[in-house]
């Protein structure tokens, strides 16, 4: 799995982060189903960070404010780390993905 943590400071000076996690073998692929597209080719750099183990991924996700996870291994880590409702998990071409945003 590949993980990358993105940080952004808003106008009020608050730091927000998004932890992106993706199964390595999916990077560079474009998944389409109906009008939904997961473009892991164009947005490869969003997900491609450091290689992580399952234990490392779970620790990153537990510390995350917002999460984007793509792929069976990555979504399984999200389920292990966070309270994930099965309705939150979507699939494109059979590949699970989840986006969790906390306000």
Residue, then its C-alpha position, 0 to 999 in steps of 0.5 A: x500500500x502507498x500512503x501520503x498525508x496532505x496538509x493544508x492551512x485554512x484562512x483561520x490558521x487551522x491545519x487540515x489533513x487528508x490521508x490518502x491510501x491506495x493499494x500499490x497495484x492500482x496506481x496508474x489505473x483508470x477505473x470507470x463505471x457509469x458516470x463514476x471515474x476513479x482516475x489513479x493515473x491522473x491523480x497518482x501523485x495524490x496517493x503515491x507517497x511511502x510504502x506502508x505496512x498494514x500496521x503503519x496504515x492503520x496508525x496513519x488512518x487513526x490519526x487522520x482527519x480526512x481519509x481517501x482509501x482505494x483498493x481492498x487492502x486499503x479499505x480493509x485498513x480503514x475498516x480496522x482503524x475507523x468506524x466505517x459503515x458498510x454504506x460508506x464503501x463504494x465500488x468502481x469496477x469491483x474495486x472498493x473505495x471510501x472517502x471520509x471527511x470530518x468537518 
